[in-house]
Amino acid sequence: MIDSILPGFAALDLGATKIFAAAAATPVKTFGTFTGELRALCAWLTEHQVHGVAMEATGVYWIPVHDLLQAAGFKVTLFHGAHARNLPGRKSDVSDCQWHAMLHSHGLLRPCFIPEEPIRKLRSFHRLREDHLSMAAAHLLHMQRALDLMNVRLHHVLSQLHGVSGLRVIEAILAGQRDPAVLAALCAAQVLNKKKAEVLQNLEGDWQEHHLFALRQALEAYRFYQGADRGVRRADRGAAAHPQHGSGAAGAQAWAESQTGAAQRAGDRQPARRT
């Protein structure tokens, strides 16, 4: 029966506003989640001669705590909560952090794989890019809807509304141009060679002001997220360089492969992705 926390070990129960900490031979201590409180947590752990700290991979709450504790010199173990819940022998009067501290001190928690800092930076940039591209795609649909409401079926004759031809036509519409022939002339030659008559028919619309306003808003938002994506890509290229693996795409690929191998050796136990 596991009934005590061995000296030198502790565990944290993380929440949005509170952190509960358990260590050997001391009551559970509560801390806030502000940076000053996290420093107080480090001081408390040092005072109780803790060298190993365990915490559950809870949303994104664990990230700032993990980084600060690691920078302070503690050996931090991140684990999946389901693994601890499935272990038998827990007493009903023991809090989560005490139970986790007991398991951690006896070596019964399986650590998650956490990539090193360079790959974490790359992952952050890639996730940000996914968010920007998703939002840009949503505003592209808003442009299509505004055109549909004005009975301008441009996206039915152009393969990409956000291509060069589509954006030229939309800009001209928002600038006040209503002549289908003038709007059609803005399309690429290969489009006009194949379906000029169809393009002309689809550029006759019911130009209502509130739908034009929605079209303008959608175009501006689409361009904003396209610009934000370019900024992320520039930052991504800067973070892709690593001294042990070279720079640029090849360096990033080599680094990713080294991290993938490490993950496989660790049993591929990665913390759940943020929501």
Order of alpha helices (4+ residues) and beta strands (2+ residues): beta-beta-beta-alpha-beta-alpha-beta-alpha-alpha-alpha-alpha-alpha-alpha-alpha-alpha-alpha
